[in-house]
Amino acid sequence: MSRWMILGGAALVVAGVASSWRSEAQPAATATAMAAVESAECEAANAPGRTAGRAPRGDAETRRAAQRALGFLSESVSTWQQQHQCFGCHVQAVSLEGLSVGRAHGYDVSRGTFSTVLEGLLDSPGGARTTEGLSYHGSQLIHPSNAFGGAALATYDALVNDRLSADLLKVASRLEELQENDGSIGGNYVNPPVAVGTIQSTTQAVQAWRQAYARSADDRWLRPIRRAEDYLSGQVSALTDSSDVQQIDYAVLGLLAAGARPEEARLQRLARRLRTLQQPDGSFGSPLLTGQALYVLRRLGASEGDRAVRNGTRWLVGAQEPNGGWGAGGAARGTATWGVLGLVSLDVTSIDVSGLRDGQHLGAATRLEAHASDNEGSAITRTEIYVDDVRVASRCGERVALRLDPAALEPGRHIVRAVATNARGRSGTTLVELYAGDHYLTEPGSRWDGGATVFGVRDVAPESLRHRVELQVLPEEGEGGPIATVTRPGTQGALELRVSETTAGQPLPRGRYRAKLIFRDARGNARQEVELPFVHDTPDAQHARYGQVAGQLNLGSGVAQNAEVELVDGEGNVVQRTTSTSSGRYRFRNVDQGRYQVRVRRRGVQRSEAQATVEAAPAAEAAADFAL
């Protein structure tokens, strides 16, 4: 499971059912029309009797072991910081990651512990807010200090709160400056078992850039992500024959952070290789390696019932020392962090989702079922399914099912979220992403680069689908033909197309244009078209001439991701469209001066549309926030 939410498509057309669980054979809901259902009214006191004998066994022992590990980590990092009074490159960073994931999964982590770790990461010598920024004693280990720190700030920003967003964006910018021509973050700092080199640093940078994009909705972060993904993809071939668990783990985490889905062939190959490296006793060679591998397998979609996860968890819990850690010495916090991450990935509840694979292109109707178990010694009272934040099915007990029909889905990316609540009122979540219809190109963006405009996109087409990606540069207005055309063979992963000349071989004049990205199958048929406006000019010129419109979308107590946002001019014309990020942010770039309406559309909820008026001005950002 993962709490790293990925922005998605529009809406599910399905009728859910809100009622009590009445029989073992539950009929699936039928895809008919868009319908949000009420949450089933379930009595916690009756839940154990209703689910007795049929609910899968939870794992309260692992939850207790994870809580002990968090206690060890909290005490250990506080002691180290008092002794050394500096930013320890990985000490506070990896500790903050472990504590943040623990907090997100319902474990007890005190505010005092967070404050201590953040003080060391931000304000101690070498901290992010010091004059030199993240470093070791001011001038050393710049690459790993920023990579470790960036990943930690990204995890905190995504899972705890956004009060350190400015620090995250600052470190993300530093990492962009440190990126090599091949897309990697070098520095060649190797200090095992915690610091293991370039693949690790590159992955950590991608994690920082990904959350910087989610928090800002600025597509400037997509280009360093794509370049890093190219580098990591280039390592896959060698890693599928490697016995280095950590390099495989970090390559997987980096590709996932870049936007790859577990369904993709690259990740499938790495996952198969990782599983072959598990030893007969369930370990992967050490507590650190075992915790890390468990975390990675869960990020790849393996449930608690998966044999490798079950055996690895049993070994890790058995190897835990009475103080909650897995050893002392300089690597104690890094080992404890990965032990924590391997264990705290066990949420308050565990949910197996069958009938749908993460990253799947849904080609035929399928029965989707969520089956939950409780990990706190309680019982499951209610299980629900949401699609793009719309509750479409809700039942009392540990199971819920519905029928997903691709004909009832708009083409695009969709997020399916299964939520199970136990008798104590605490919930766990599992996420699955799917693609419906002809949707193969995602996250389009553009950026000026040395006299050219570089267009980037992620290609998520199945590996078996032969295709090419075509870029057409069109006039800003009118029906004229392409001014420039670029074509590249399609392949899973990051893809860039560079434009600097017209079809006649002349330099492309600076100014505003429309770009059309076209996905063409082997026969040349256009299966998907993505249009985006862009300005062919330097960033400084764009900033001086145009404005930006940005804002935050909230939905209840959370954020509204995947919402459709439109920028509408005074004549009612939609001049730009976008969708909100996983942090509920949206942004329109290169907006002409004037008055506009920002319109937010959400399907399947009571309030389906909201709008606000903004005044755009050059070299300024106009804000329009919404509570939906």
Beta strands, then each sheet from edge to edge (+ up, - down):
strand 1: 18-19
strand 2: 190-191
strand 3: 195-196
strand 4: 349-354
strand 5: 360-362
strand 6: 366-374
strand 7: 380-387
strand 8: 390-396
strand 9: 399-404
strand 10: 412-422
strand 11: 427-436
strand 12: 441-449
strand 13: 452-459
strand 14: 467-475
strand 15: 484-489
strand 16: 493-499
strand 17: 511-521
strand 18: 526-536
strand 19: 547-555
strand 20: 558-559
strand 21: 564-568
strand 22: 574-579
strand 23: 585-591
strand 24: 594-601
strand 25: 609-616
strand 26: 621-623
strand 27: 626-627
sheet 1: 1+ 8+ 7- 10+ 11- 5-
sheet 2: 2+ 3-
sheet 3: 4+ 6- 9+
sheet 4: 12+ 13- 16+
sheet 5: 15+ 14- 17+ 18-
sheet 6: 20+ 19- 23+
sheet 7: 20+ 19- 26-
sheet 8: 20+ 19- 27-
sheet 9: 22+ 21- 24+ 25-
end
